[in-house]
C-alpha cells in the first residue's frame, strides 16, 4: 500500500471544519461554561465513550454544575453522579469510573491530571483514545486520538490497513508529521459526522475523494 499524503488530506479538510471536533463539543464549541482544562476534558471524554456528542454535552453540563472540581467529584455519591450522567448512557459504570478517577487524582496526583500516556492509562475507563484526547485537547501535547470515525475513515481511505484502533494510532503517527497529529482527530471526526457518514458516506460531496481507496474502488 503506497503511503498517502496525510498533510495534503488534512489541508483539504481544514476549510470545511475549521477548529474541528472535540469530545462533547459541537462545531461551535462546547458549553462555554466549562474550561478546557485537563480535569474537564478528561471527565467529558470518559462520558463521551459509546454515546453521541449531544448526550455528552447534556451529561457534562449536569455533572459539572454540581461537581465542578476534582475534590467535589472525589467525594460525591456515585448514585447521585449516576443520575446526573444518565444522558450519556452506561450511567452506573461511568459514574463509578468518574468518582474513582477523581479519588485517584486527589490521593495520588495532588488533584492534577497526569500528563504521561502510561500514567493516564492507569485511571479507570481511560484507554489510549481517552488518554490521547486529553493530552491533545487539554494539554496541547501532540497526540493522535483514534475514535471510531478516525479508525473507520483512515481504513476506508487506505491511509492505514488495521483492525485495531491502537494499531491505527501507531500507523497514523508513522505516516504523519508530528505537528499535524492533532489535526487528524480534529478533522476526521467532523468528516465522519458530516460527510463520511458510517452508513452512507456522501462521497459526491467529499473534498478528499481523490485520495480515497474506497472511492476509487467504486469507480
Ligand atoms: S470519498 Fe467517500 S468514503 Fe472516501 S473519505 Fe470521502 S466520503 Fe469517505
Boltz pocket constraint, residues with backbone or C-beta under 6 A from the ligand:
constraints:
  - pocket:
      binder: B
      contacts: [[A, 153], [A, 156], [A, 157], [A, 195], [A, 196], [A, 197], [A, 201], [A, 202], [A, 203], [A, 204], [A, 206], [A, 207], [A, 208], [A, 209], [A, 212], [A, 213], [A, 214], [A, 215]]
      max_distance: 6.0
